[in-house]
Amino acid sequence: MIQIYNEDCLKAMKEMEDNSFDLAICDPPYGIHEKLKTTEKKRNGNAFAVEYMKKQWDKSRPSKEYFDQLRRVSKNQVIWGGNYFADLLPPSRGWICWDKVLDNFTSVNHELAWTSFDKALKMFRRDHGKNHGFMLRRPEDQKIHPTQKPIALYNWILSNYAKKGWKILDTHLGSGSIAIACHNMNFDLTAFEIDEEYYQAALNRLQNHQRQLKLF
């Protein structure tokens, strides 16, 4: 079951019991002051991607209280941008490095995620010769969020860090890529997105994906 809420994740977590989730996979704001602008691309006269909405959601990073609550309500965590939160998280050797060189997502070649797992660092690098569920030519996979991550990345995280039957939490849903990955891999997901426009865009993206699957 995929449950998505247009709510403040911190407020919601305060009402949760300890260890409510087996794994939290989150991509919170890094606080690096990205400035975003709205552009809408059209193909055949139909809008198919809102790439960047003009917002200031990245003007500050989450508080220590957020990370304390996240680690209280989830047994394990994967937190993107962990290098920006090193002073708020305990030491870990289980980092993830996403090699973006072949992805052409941003000018940044690599991105790091902190994890609570006692594992050696793992590298994710997409094999573009295989279909991992994130094909840019598909309308529902066009970028709708400036820090959007590929569905293939979440497929890989779930395959390497989650076990069958685990309950997943995402506090900052963004584009909804994790929702599609959880739907495809039969994981229960509870996700929060405080921005109403991003929440609706992610929900639409998931619903479009689900409808397409029913056609085949």
Backbone as ProteinMPNN parsed JSONL, in Angstrom:
{"seq_chain_A": "MIQIYNEDCLKAMKEMEDNSFDLAICDPPYGIHEKLKTTEKKRNGNAFAVEYMKKQWDKSRPSKEYFDQLRRVSKNQVIWGGNYFADLLPPSRGWICWDKVLDNFTSVNHELAWTSFDKALKMFRRDHGKNHGFMLRRPEDQKIHPTQKPIALYNWILSNYAKKGWKILDTHLGSGSIAIACHNMNFDLTAFEIDEEYYQAALNRLQNHQRQLKLF", "coords_chain_A": {"N_chain_A": [[0.84, -1.195, 0.0], [0.541, 2.183, -0.865], [0.817, 5.155, 0.746], [0.325, 8.536, 0.735], [0.893, 11.718, 2.043], [-0.033, 15.121, 2.383], [1.481, 16.761, 4.363], [3.219, 18.133, 7.249], [6.133, 16.553, 7.931], [7.596, 16.33, 10.33], [5.817, 17.021, 12.346], [4.009, 14.933, 11.973], [5.635, 12.685, 12.565], [6.074, 12.986, 15.277], [3.802, 11.995, 16.37], [3.945, 9.333, 15.992], [4.651, 5.901, 16.94], [7.563, 4.421, 18.495], [9.956, 2.907, 16.318], [8.18, 2.477, 14.147], [8.536, 2.021, 11.483], [10.414, -0.027, 9.227], [12.431, 0.835, 7.551], [13.653, 3.988, 6.708], [13.824, 6.039, 3.926], [15.13, 8.843, 2.795], [15.228, 12.172, 1.417], [16.026, 14.91, 2.382], [15.923, 18.593, 2.471], [19.028, 20.151, 1.654], [19.941, 22.58, 2.406], [21.382, 24.334, 0.77], [20.695, 26.54, -0.604], [19.486, 26.565, -3.224], [18.233, 28.143, -6.119], [15.255, 28.181, -7.763], [13.415, 27.973, -10.801], [10.398, 28.292, -12.676], [9.665, 26.228, -15.353], [7.988, 25.082, -18.131], [7.676, 22.415, -20.201], [6.575, 21.479, -23.417], [5.058, 19.042, -25.471], [3.862, 18.158, -28.542], [1.841, 19.962, -28.099], [0.906, 19.412, -25.56], [1.313, 19.728, -22.106], [3.962, 18.165, -20.417], [5.899, 18.116, -18.52], [6.818, 19.7, -15.583], [9.559, 21.197, -14.799], [11.054, 22.817, -12.956], [9.871, 24.392, -10.155], [9.387, 27.61, -8.875], [10.632, 28.035, -5.88], [11.579, 28.177, -2.393], [12.353, 26.027, -0.826], [14.743, 24.868, -0.175], [16.235, 26.484, 1.45], [17.067, 26.1, 4.042], [18.345, 23.509, 6.186], [17.037, 20.465, 7.714], [16.219, 20.351, 11.259], [17.984, 19.246, 14.27], [16.089, 17.959, 15.764], [14.413, 16.837, 13.834], [16.025, 14.752, 12.762], [16.424, 13.234, 15.06], [13.801, 12.396, 15.59], [13.29, 10.976, 13.238], [15.092, 8.832, 13.429], [14.063, 7.663, 15.647], [11.501, 6.726, 14.93], [12.012, 4.932, 12.922], [13.704, 1.892, 12.154], [15.947, 1.571, 10.588], [17.915, 3.653, 8.406], [18.293, 5.518, 5.364], [19.775, 8.296, 4.199], [19.798, 10.827, 2.014], [22.226, 13.245, 0.965], [23.751, 13.172, 3.215], [26.291, 14.106, 3.856], [25.923, 16.781, 4.29], [24.786, 16.814, 6.722], [26.445, 15.864, 8.639], [27.175, 16.636, 11.199], [24.938, 16.141, 12.634], [24.34, 13.52, 12.618], [25.252, 10.158, 13.602], [28.564, 8.626, 13.364], [29.21, 6.597, 10.467], [29.945, 3.752, 8.482], [28.607, 2.863, 6.376], [28.032, 4.193, 3.862], [26.411, 5.4, 0.833], [27.236, 5.924, -2.511], [26.249, 7.703, -5.263], [26.971, 7.51, -8.518], [26.869, 9.839, -10.914], [27.825, 10.345, -13.405], [27.18, 9.263, -15.95], [24.542, 9.886, -16.074], [23.712, 12.502, -16.535], [22.22, 14.252, -14.96], [22.735, 16.456, -13.23], [25.23, 19.046, -12.792], [26.814, 18.039, -10.88], [28.894, 15.362, -10.154], [28.754, 13.221, -8.383], [26.804, 11.917, -5.637], [26.089, 11.678, -2.174], [24.84, 9.398, 0.303], [24.022, 8.959, 3.654], [23.902, 6.092, 5.711], [22.382, 3.936, 8.164], [23.342, 1.435, 8.247], [25.652, -1.154, 8.981], [27.692, -1.581, 6.895], [30.024, -1.952, 4.176], [30.929, 0.85, 2.099], [28.79, 1.428, -0.67], [28.459, 1.62, -4.214], [26.343, 3.168, -6.557], [25.686, 2.862, -9.894], [24.174, 3.517, -12.858], [23.223, 1.134, -15.326], [22.919, 1.887, -18.48], [22.238, 0.318, -20.541], [20.21, -1.282, -19.86], [16.736, -1.592, -18.987], [15.657, 0.194, -16.403], [13.376, 1.32, -15.452], [13.318, 4.081, -15.537], [12.975, 5.949, -17.911], [13.73, 8.601, -19.865], [12.218, 9.315, -22.042], [9.64, 8.742, -21.447], [6.635, 10.288, -20.558], [5.715, 10.434, -17.816], [8.041, 10.241, -16.44], [9.536, 12.499, -16.736], [11.393, 15.283, -15.426], [10.084, 16.657, -12.503], [10.882, 17.874, -10.303], [13.588, 19.661, -8.865], [15.602, 18.217, -7.523], [15.145, 15.632, -8.244], [15.311, 12.102, -8.191], [16.291, 9.103, -9.935], [13.998, 6.417, -10.585], [15.234, 3.991, -10.784], [17.353, 4.19, -8.993], [16.088, 4.055, -6.495], [14.956, 1.531, -6.761], [17.281, 0.023, -6.633], [18.252, 0.655, -4.042], [16.183, -0.428, -2.445], [16.447, -3.095, -3.176], [18.967, -3.716, -2.16], [19.019, -2.93, 0.519], [16.602, -3.279, 1.85], [14.211, -5.641, 3.19], [11.905, -8.211, 2.261], [8.555, -7.418, 2.947], [9.083, -5.312, 4.614], [8.257, -2.136, 6.077], [8.222, 1.042, 4.663], [9.401, 4.399, 5.007], [9.17, 7.721, 3.857], [10.07, 10.953, 4.309], [10.237, 13.249, 2.812], [8.879, 13.503, 0.037], [9.014, 14.673, -2.557], [9.503, 14.284, -5.945], [8.326, 11.817, -6.119], [9.526, 9.441, -6.973], [10.359, 7.312, -5.342], [7.917, 6.284, -4.543], [6.907, 5.085, -6.837], [8.855, 3.113, -7.209], [8.475, 1.587, -4.86], [5.855, 0.743, -5.292], [6.214, -0.853, -7.586], [7.836, -2.842, -6.533], [6.435, -3.96, -4.513], [6.425, -2.942, -1.836], [5.226, -1.578, 1.206], [4.573, 1.815, 1.616], [4.822, 4.837, 3.406], [4.534, 8.2, 2.949], [5.507, 11.663, 3.02], [4.853, 14.969, 1.948], [5.265, 18.304, 2.149], [4.817, 20.482, 0.516], [2.206, 21.609, -1.437], [1.941, 21.709, -4.258], [4.062, 20.08, -5.216], [3.339, 17.742, -3.933], [0.878, 17.125, -5.222], [1.78, 16.851, -7.858], [3.531, 14.658, -7.625], [1.735, 12.712, -6.781], [0.04, 12.562, -9.014], [1.887, 11.624, -10.854], [2.484, 9.063, -9.861], [-0.071, 7.877, -10.035], [-0.507, 7.969, -12.801], [1.485, 6.225, -13.623], [0.589, 3.845, -12.434], [-1.807, 3.479, -13.825], [-0.872, 3.065, -16.417], [0.436, 0.631, -16.097], [-1.704, -1.078, -15.784], [-2.663, -1.242, -18.31], [-1.166, -3.036, -19.633]], "CA_chain_A": [[0.0, 0.0, 0.0], [1.262, 3.452, -0.938], [0.069, 6.218, 1.402], [1.025, 9.805, 0.567], [0.22, 12.767, 2.801], [0.386, 16.516, 2.213], [1.603, 17.172, 5.759], [4.534, 18.378, 7.833], [6.613, 15.241, 8.372], [8.037, 16.37, 11.724], [4.599, 16.972, 13.154], [3.46, 13.577, 11.858], [6.497, 11.726, 13.253], [5.909, 13.147, 16.722], [2.621, 11.231, 16.781], [4.186, 7.924, 15.695], [5.301, 5.085, 17.947], [8.943, 4.044, 18.209], [10.177, 1.804, 15.374], [6.979, 2.234, 13.345], [8.95, 1.636, 10.135], [11.646, -0.811, 9.15], [13.452, 1.586, 6.825], [13.353, 5.325, 6.193], [14.666, 6.467, 2.801], [14.739, 10.253, 2.761], [16.053, 13.133, 0.684], [15.605, 16.209, 2.917], [16.648, 19.745, 1.936], [20.417, 20.21, 2.087], [20.233, 23.924, 2.878], [22.436, 24.925, -0.069], [20.142, 27.76, -1.205], [19.222, 26.483, -4.656], [17.157, 29.002, -6.601], [14.558, 27.417, -8.786], [12.484, 28.729, -11.619], [9.397, 27.449, -13.321], [9.673, 26.071, -16.802], [7.069, 24.028, -18.54], [7.952, 21.94, -21.538], [5.4, 20.941, -24.086], [5.29, 18.177, -26.62], [2.605, 18.002, -29.273], [0.845, 20.858, -27.53], [0.477, 18.991, -24.231], [2.325, 19.866, -21.064], [4.316, 16.869, -19.878], [6.887, 18.184, -17.453], [7.151, 20.932, -14.885], [10.888, 20.827, -14.34], [11.451, 23.529, -11.767], [8.935, 25.354, -9.622], [10.122, 28.646, -8.156], [10.378, 27.891, -4.457], [12.775, 28.307, -1.556], [12.303, 24.932, 0.124], [16.097, 24.425, 0.155], [16.967, 27.579, 2.094], [17.626, 25.637, 5.309], [18.309, 22.062, 6.369], [16.215, 20.073, 8.864], [16.795, 20.52, 12.595], [18.39, 18.034, 14.977], [14.859, 17.295, 16.191], [13.948, 16.016, 12.717], [16.822, 13.522, 12.674], [16.132, 12.449, 16.261], [12.495, 11.764, 15.397], [13.413, 10.01, 12.146], [15.786, 7.649, 13.932], [13.194, 7.053, 16.658], [10.342, 6.041, 14.338], [12.456, 3.94, 11.936], [14.771, 1.026, 12.638], [17.099, 1.78, 9.711], [17.753, 4.876, 7.624], [19.142, 5.94, 4.247], [19.506, 9.733, 4.149], [20.557, 11.504, 0.964], [22.834, 14.5, 1.403], [24.269, 12.966, 4.562], [27.49, 14.911, 4.075], [25.497, 18.094, 4.769], [24.217, 16.639, 8.059], [27.414, 15.036, 9.37], [27.208, 17.041, 12.602], [23.664, 15.775, 13.245], [24.194, 12.074, 12.497], [26.407, 9.43, 14.148], [29.482, 8.088, 12.354], [28.753, 5.387, 9.785], [30.778, 3.319, 7.358], [27.713, 2.321, 5.352], [27.592, 5.24, 2.946], [26.099, 5.094, -0.567], [27.674, 6.938, -3.467], [25.584, 7.642, -6.563], [27.808, 8.001, -9.608], [25.954, 10.468, -11.867], [28.564, 10.753, -14.589], [26.475, 8.854, -17.162], [23.123, 10.206, -15.967], [23.444, 13.867, -17.015], [21.164, 14.845, -14.139], [23.188, 17.773, -12.809], [26.662, 19.25, -12.995], [27.489, 17.318, -9.803], [29.173, 14.017, -10.652], [28.451, 12.199, -7.389], [25.994, 12.327, -4.506], [26.28, 10.751, -1.066], [23.766, 9.125, 1.257], [24.383, 8.333, 4.922], [22.995, 5.007, 6.103], [22.596, 3.381, 9.501], [23.768, 0.047, 8.094], [27.064, -1.443, 9.2], [28.155, -2.213, 5.664], [31.003, -1.174, 3.429], [30.359, 1.798, 1.14], [28.333, 0.852, -1.931], [28.347, 2.558, -5.327], [25.283, 2.937, -7.533], [25.956, 3.413, -11.226], [23.155, 2.908, -13.721], [23.562, 0.5, -16.597], [21.968, 2.453, -19.426], [21.866, -0.68, -21.534], [19.069, -2.04, -19.354], [15.567, -0.791, -18.626], [15.489, 0.214, -14.954], [12.148, 1.984, -15.055], [13.398, 5.546, -15.57], [13.301, 6.299, -19.286], [13.368, 10.006, -20.004], [11.259, 9.543, -23.105], [8.296, 8.504, -20.936], [6.172, 11.545, -19.954], [5.603, 10.425, -16.361], [9.368, 10.234, -15.851], [10.204, 13.777, -16.906], [11.685, 15.898, -14.136], [9.092, 17.567, -11.935], [11.485, 18.404, -9.086], [14.997, 19.928, -9.169], [16.489, 17.193, -6.972], [14.52, 14.341, -8.553], [16.209, 10.97, -8.358], [15.698, 8.09, -10.806], [13.332, 5.26, -9.982], [16.233, 2.914, -10.733], [18.136, 4.347, -7.768], [15.292, 3.525, -5.387], [14.903, 0.079, -6.97], [18.564, -0.516, -6.168], [18.291, 0.771, -2.585], [15.262, -1.412, -1.885], [17.007, -4.429, -3.428], [20.191, -3.923, -1.385], [18.938, -2.561, 1.926], [15.299, -3.627, 2.435], [13.798, -7.04, 3.139], [10.504, -8.412, 1.916], [7.62, -7.162, 4.028], [9.448, -4.131, 5.387], [7.489, -0.903, 5.912], [9.14, 2.107, 4.265], [9.008, 5.779, 5.29], [9.867, 8.824, 3.179], [9.57, 12.197, 4.902], [10.291, 14.323, 1.814], [8.571, 12.716, -1.166], [9.502, 15.333, -3.767], [8.936, 13.891, -7.235], [7.586, 10.558, -5.985], [10.214, 8.287, -7.568], [10.352, 6.191, -4.398], [6.572, 5.703, -4.517], [6.809, 4.199, -7.994], [9.706, 1.953, -6.932], [7.808, 0.752, -3.844], [4.703, 0.104, -5.945], [6.708, -1.898, -8.48], [8.508, -3.912, -5.784], [5.497, -4.457, -3.492], [6.721, -2.474, -0.484], [4.324, -0.582, 1.772], [5.248, 3.109, 1.785], [4.151, 6.015, 3.949], [5.368, 9.319, 2.509], [5.01, 12.996, 3.323], [5.347, 16.094, 1.15], [4.595, 19.462, 2.722], [4.454, 21.42, -0.543], [0.989, 21.099, -2.076], [2.151, 21.517, -5.696], [4.878, 18.886, -5.41], [2.514, 16.612, -3.495], [-0.077, 16.788, -6.273], [2.538, 16.395, -9.025], [4.012, 13.302, -7.333], [0.56, 11.841, -6.76], [-0.357, 12.378, -10.414], [2.904, 10.791, -11.507], [2.264, 7.693, -9.41], [-1.339, 7.385, -10.578], [-0.294, 7.742, -14.233], [2.285, 4.999, -13.727], [-0.283, 2.713, -12.099], [-2.755, 3.29, -14.922], [-0.156, 2.491, -17.551], [0.69, -0.781, -15.821], [-2.949, -1.821, -15.96], [-2.918, -1.379, -19.737], [-0.313, -4.098, -20.206]], "C_chain_A": [[0.878, 1.248, 0.0], [0.374, 4.537, -0.346], [0.888, 7.501, 1.356], [0.221, 10.91, 1.233], [0.831, 14.133, 2.518], [0.44, 17.142, 3.613], [3.056, 17.473, 6.119], [5.027, 17.064, 8.442], [7.021, 15.235, 9.844], [6.846, 16.282, 12.667], [4.003, 15.57, 13.141], [4.298, 12.571, 12.641], [6.343, 11.802, 14.762], [4.734, 12.333, 17.253], [2.791, 9.728, 16.549], [4.839, 7.217, 16.877], [6.743, 4.791, 17.539], [8.973, 2.874, 17.224], [8.924, 1.453, 14.567], [7.321, 1.717, 11.952], [10.254, 0.864, 10.186], [12.778, -0.024, 8.507], [12.913, 2.938, 6.387], [14.349, 5.643, 5.085], [14.259, 7.899, 2.499], [15.745, 11.1, 1.995], [15.648, 14.54, 1.141], [16.373, 17.355, 2.281], [18.064, 19.81, 2.508], [20.79, 21.578, 2.65], [21.325, 24.606, 2.07], [21.897, 26.052, -0.942], [19.988, 27.691, -2.721], [18.088, 27.429, -5.016], [16.542, 28.328, -7.808], [13.632, 28.311, -9.573], [11.577, 27.792, -12.385], [9.618, 27.425, -14.824], [8.739, 24.926, -17.131], [7.367, 23.658, -19.974], [6.692, 21.363, -22.137], [5.833, 20.068, -25.255], [3.941, 17.92, -27.263], [1.48, 18.811, -28.644], [0.391, 20.509, -26.142], [1.621, 19.145, -23.235], [2.659, 18.482, -20.523], [5.377, 16.955, -18.798], [6.973, 19.584, -16.884], [8.488, 20.661, -14.231], [11.259, 21.505, -13.036], [10.389, 24.529, -11.362], [9.713, 26.349, -8.764], [9.741, 28.612, -6.687], [11.681, 28.054, -3.692], [12.791, 27.234, -0.473], [13.691, 24.522, 0.596], [16.904, 25.499, 0.882], [17.568, 27.171, 3.434], [17.484, 24.119, 5.411], [17.449, 21.72, 7.578], [16.973, 20.244, 10.188], [17.246, 19.181, 13.171], [17.161, 17.244, 15.413], [14.317, 16.392, 15.093], [14.698, 14.686, 12.678], [16.599, 12.635, 13.893], [14.803, 11.704, 16.105], [12.558, 10.683, 14.314], [14.041, 8.714, 12.632], [14.989, 6.953, 15.034], [12.103, 6.208, 16.011], [10.733, 4.991, 13.309], [13.647, 3.162, 12.481], [16.07, 1.233, 11.867], [16.839, 3.014, 8.864], [18.764, 4.955, 6.469], [18.796, 7.411, 4.017], [20.4, 10.389, 3.107], [21.048, 12.858, 1.455], [23.437, 14.398, 2.786], [25.512, 13.764, 4.872], [27.152, 16.321, 4.546], [24.963, 18.03, 6.198], [25.162, 15.879, 8.971], [27.464, 15.384, 10.854], [25.946, 16.63, 13.362], [23.418, 14.267, 13.236], [25.42, 11.368, 13.076], [27.32, 8.935, 13.034], [28.941, 6.801, 11.755], [29.745, 5.033, 8.689], [29.925, 2.883, 6.176], [27.182, 3.344, 4.381], [27.242, 4.666, 1.564], [26.608, 6.24, -1.413], [26.96, 6.694, -4.794], [26.485, 8.303, -7.595], [26.894, 8.517, -10.714], [26.585, 10.74, -13.222], [27.82, 10.43, -15.882], [25.017, 9.302, -17.191], [22.756, 11.577, -16.526], [22.299, 14.524, -16.254], [21.526, 16.272, -13.749], [24.664, 17.891, -13.129], [27.476, 18.547, -11.91], [27.662, 15.865, -10.23], [28.798, 12.903, -9.679], [27.586, 12.782, -6.286], [26.065, 11.242, -3.439], [25.025, 10.599, -0.217], [24.373, 8.455, 2.484], [23.411, 7.193, 5.179], [23.351, 4.543, 7.508], [23.148, 1.972, 9.45], [25.276, -0.103, 8.297], [27.585, -2.261, 8.022], [29.245, -1.356, 5.043], [30.283, -0.242, 2.461], [29.975, 1.084, -0.144], [28.178, 1.96, -2.974], [27.179, 2.171, -6.219], [25.657, 3.641, -8.826], [24.995, 2.73, -12.185], [23.748, 2.303, -14.974], [22.53, 0.973, -17.612], [21.617, 1.494, -20.554], [20.677, -1.511, -21.11], [17.945, -1.087, -18.998], [15.35, -0.894, -17.125], [14.263, 1.018, -14.55], [12.223, 3.493, -15.035], [13.875, 5.959, -16.957], [12.821, 7.721, -19.548], [12.367, 10.255, -21.112], [9.816, 9.289, -22.662], [7.819, 9.745, -20.21], [6.147, 11.537, -18.437], [6.966, 10.442, -15.676], [10.154, 11.511, -16.139], [10.382, 14.439, -15.548], [10.585, 16.859, -13.716], [9.636, 18.224, -10.672], [12.978, 18.577, -9.337], [15.975, 18.913, -8.599], [15.92, 15.787, -7.188], [15.57, 13.261, -8.78], [15.52, 9.892, -9.183], [15.05, 6.956, -10.032], [14.333, 4.12, -9.82], [17.076, 2.986, -9.469], [17.382, 3.772, -6.575], [15.076, 2.021, -5.537], [16.143, -0.589, -6.369], [18.665, -0.466, -4.651], [17.401, -0.281, -1.935], [15.809, -2.829, -2.045], [18.179, -4.741, -2.501], [20.049, -3.688, 0.114], [17.618, -2.946, 2.603], [15.036, -5.128, 2.298], [12.304, -7.117, 2.846], [9.616, -8.199, 3.135], [7.946, -5.944, 4.867], [8.537, -2.959, 5.061], [8.46, 0.256, 5.716], [8.55, 3.479, 4.587], [9.836, 6.728, 4.437], [9.26, 10.121, 3.685], [9.519, 13.357, 3.921], [10.114, 13.688, 0.434], [9.097, 13.345, -2.452], [8.777, 14.881, -5.013], [8.141, 12.589, -7.175], [8.256, 9.343, -6.601], [10.184, 7.083, -6.643], [8.99, 5.517, -4.352], [6.39, 4.727, -5.667], [7.644, 2.937, -7.77], [9.048, 1.021, -5.919], [6.596, 0.048, -4.429], [5.161, -1.068, -6.808], [7.253, -3.103, -7.718], [7.69, -4.413, -4.6], [5.937, -4.159, -2.062], [5.64, -1.49, -0.052], [5.113, 0.692, 2.048], [4.309, 4.114, 2.418], [5.057, 7.201, 3.652], [4.677, 10.64, 2.797], [5.652, 14.015, 2.384], [4.57, 17.33, 1.582], [4.14, 20.46, 1.671], [3.282, 20.855, -1.347], [1.179, 20.837, -3.568], [2.973, 20.271, -5.977], [4.103, 17.634, -5.006], [1.569, 16.17, -4.607], [0.633, 16.253, -7.507], [3.037, 14.96, -8.825], [2.865, 12.303, -7.341], [0.085, 11.54, -8.17], [0.608, 11.454, -11.137], [2.727, 9.329, -11.133], [1.005, 7.109, -10.032], [-1.229, 7.115, -12.077], [0.487, 6.452, -14.461], [1.407, 3.771, -13.465], [-1.288, 2.425, -13.204], [-2.082, 2.645, -16.122], [0.123, 1.003, -17.35], [-0.528, -1.633, -16.059], [-3.275, -2.047, -17.433], [-2.161, -2.539, -20.355], [-0.359, -5.355, -19.353]], "O_chain_A": [[1.834, 1.351, 0.769], [-0.703, 4.813, -0.874], [2.005, 7.553, 1.87], [-0.985, 11.028, 1.017], [2.049, 14.28, 2.427], [-0.422, 17.933, 3.995], [3.985, 17.118, 5.394], [4.407, 16.529, 9.361], [6.815, 14.237, 10.536], [6.874, 15.555, 13.659], [3.545, 15.075, 14.171], [3.747, 11.697, 13.31], [6.469, 10.79, 15.451], [4.676, 12.019, 18.441], [1.899, 8.942, 16.867], [5.493, 7.846, 17.708], [7.094, 4.903, 16.365], [8.136, 1.974, 17.281], [8.64, 0.279, 14.331], [6.504, 1.056, 11.311], [11.086, 1.072, 11.069], [13.943, -0.191, 8.868], [11.85, 3.025, 5.773], [15.561, 5.533, 5.274], [13.16, 8.142, 2.0], [16.935, 10.792, 1.933], [15.008, 15.278, 0.392], [17.381, 17.12, 1.614], [18.276, 19.556, 3.694], [21.828, 21.725, 3.295], [22.113, 25.375, 2.621], [22.548, 26.472, -1.898], [20.321, 28.644, -3.425], [17.091, 27.508, -4.298], [17.236, 27.954, -8.753], [13.123, 29.304, -9.052], [11.937, 26.657, -12.698], [9.741, 28.465, -15.472], [8.732, 23.906, -16.441], [7.314, 24.507, -20.864], [5.844, 20.822, -21.428], [6.833, 20.33, -25.925], [2.992, 17.511, -26.595], [0.319, 18.401, -28.654], [-0.432, 21.226, -25.573], [2.752, 18.738, -23.5], [1.758, 17.706, -20.203], [5.721, 15.931, -18.208], [7.179, 20.548, -17.622], [8.552, 19.968, -13.216], [11.728, 20.848, -12.107], [10.04, 25.417, -12.14], [10.603, 25.956, -8.009], [8.678, 29.09, -6.293], [12.76, 28.065, -4.284], [13.193, 27.494, 0.661], [13.823, 23.897, 1.648], [18.132, 25.426, 0.922], [18.489, 27.829, 3.917], [16.602, 23.526, 4.789], [17.159, 22.598, 8.39], [18.203, 20.274, 10.219], [16.931, 18.121, 12.631], [17.18, 16.013, 15.43], [13.816, 15.304, 15.376], [14.086, 13.624, 12.574], [16.587, 11.41, 13.77], [14.699, 10.526, 16.447], [11.96, 9.615, 14.452], [13.579, 7.625, 12.29], [15.221, 5.778, 15.319], [11.806, 5.108, 16.477], [9.878, 4.228, 12.86], [14.493, 3.716, 13.183], [17.16, 1.09, 12.421], [15.688, 3.384, 8.629], [19.911, 4.524, 6.585], [17.658, 7.738, 3.679], [21.613, 10.493, 3.293], [20.387, 13.529, 2.248], [23.619, 15.409, 3.463], [25.771, 14.074, 6.034], [27.998, 16.992, 5.138], [24.716, 19.064, 6.818], [24.731, 15.308, 9.972], [27.762, 14.522, 11.681], [25.887, 16.753, 14.585], [22.418, 13.791, 13.775], [26.518, 11.924, 13.045], [26.895, 8.835, 11.883], [28.295, 6.01, 12.442], [30.316, 5.914, 8.047], [30.447, 2.571, 5.106], [25.983, 3.36, 4.102], [27.714, 3.595, 1.183], [26.427, 7.405, -1.06], [27.057, 5.612, -5.374], [26.727, 9.509, -7.544], [26.219, 7.731, -11.379], [25.937, 11.31, -14.1], [27.826, 11.235, -16.813], [24.33, 9.128, -18.198], [21.618, 11.792, -16.944], [21.503, 15.264, -16.833], [20.723, 17.189, -13.917], [25.276, 16.966, -13.664], [28.7, 18.468, -12.011], [26.697, 15.21, -10.621], [28.553, 11.771, -10.095], [27.623, 13.984, -6.024], [26.096, 10.051, -3.746], [24.254, 11.542, -0.043], [25.143, 7.502, 2.366], [22.22, 7.318, 4.894], [24.473, 4.733, 7.977], [23.399, 1.368, 10.493], [26.064, 0.724, 7.839], [27.875, -3.452, 8.137], [29.369, -0.172, 5.355], [29.155, -0.518, 2.051], [30.722, 0.246, -0.651], [27.812, 3.089, -2.65], [27.03, 1.009, -6.596], [25.91, 4.846, -8.852], [25.001, 1.505, -12.311], [24.645, 2.868, -15.601], [21.39, 0.508, -17.602], [20.801, 1.812, -21.419], [20.181, -2.34, -21.874], [18.181, 0.092, -18.737], [14.916, -1.931, -16.624], [14.134, 1.366, -13.377], [11.289, 4.143, -14.565], [15.048, 6.282, -17.146], [11.626, 8.001, -19.459], [11.723, 11.304, -21.13], [8.877, 9.581, -23.402], [8.519, 10.23, -19.322], [6.519, 12.533, -17.816], [7.044, 10.635, -14.462], [11.338, 11.585, -15.81], [9.609, 14.185, -14.624], [10.202, 17.756, -14.467], [8.952, 19.029, -10.04], [13.587, 17.714, -9.97], [17.073, 18.756, -9.132], [16.184, 14.873, -6.408], [16.573, 13.473, -9.461], [14.295, 9.772, -9.141], [15.507, 6.587, -8.95], [14.286, 3.376, -8.84], [17.472, 1.953, -8.928], [17.968, 3.082, -5.741], [15.019, 1.308, -4.535], [16.058, -1.617, -5.697], [19.113, -1.43, -4.03], [17.813, -0.949, -0.986], [15.652, -3.664, -1.155], [18.369, -5.89, -2.101], [20.857, -4.184, 0.899], [17.54, -2.934, 3.832], [15.57, -5.789, 1.408], [11.547, -6.195, 3.151], [9.884, -8.727, 4.214], [7.167, -5.574, 5.745], [8.095, -2.8, 3.923], [9.397, 0.434, 6.494], [7.344, 3.69, 4.455], [11.05, 6.566, 4.308], [8.066, 10.361, 3.507], [8.831, 14.347, 4.17], [11.092, 13.378, -0.247], [9.573, 12.637, -3.339], [7.567, 15.072, -5.132], [7.366, 12.293, -8.084], [7.615, 8.302, -6.741], [10.003, 5.954, -7.099], [8.908, 4.306, -4.144], [5.789, 3.666, -5.498], [7.21, 1.832, -8.094], [9.06, -0.197, -6.096], [6.331, -1.11, -4.105], [4.568, -2.145, -6.768], [7.152, -4.239, -8.182], [8.181, -5.19, -3.782], [5.834, -5.014, -1.182], [5.191, -0.666, -0.848], [6.191, 0.65, 2.642], [3.149, 4.235, 2.024], [6.22, 7.21, 4.057], [3.45, 10.736, 2.819], [6.839, 13.93, 2.07], [3.354, 17.397, 1.401], [3.187, 21.207, 1.896], [3.365, 19.747, -1.876], [0.646, 19.861, -4.096], [2.636, 19.49, -6.866], [4.201, 16.595, -5.659], [1.47, 14.979, -4.903], [0.155, 15.311, -8.139], [2.974, 14.144, -9.744], [3.003, 11.188, -7.842], [-0.236, 10.396, -8.49], [0.198, 10.609, -11.932], [2.81, 8.451, -11.993], [1.013, 5.973, -10.505], [-1.794, 6.141, -12.572], [0.187, 5.685, -15.376], [1.479, 2.781, -14.192], [-1.588, 1.266, -13.49], [-2.663, 1.774, -16.77], [0.06, 0.214, -18.293], [-0.415, -2.782, -16.488], [-4.063, -2.93, -17.772], [-2.471, -2.976, -21.463], [0.294, -6.346, -19.679]]}, "name": "protein", "num_of_chains": 1, "seq": "MIQIYNEDCLKAMKEMEDNSFDLAICDPPYGIHEKLKTTEKKRNGNAFAVEYMKKQWDKSRPSKEYFDQLRRVSKNQVIWGGNYFADLLPPSRGWICWDKVLDNFTSVNHELAWTSFDKALKMFRRDHGKNHGFMLRRPEDQKIHPTQKPIALYNWILSNYAKKGWKILDTHLGSGSIAIACHNMNFDLTAFEIDEEYYQAALNRLQNHQRQLKLF"}
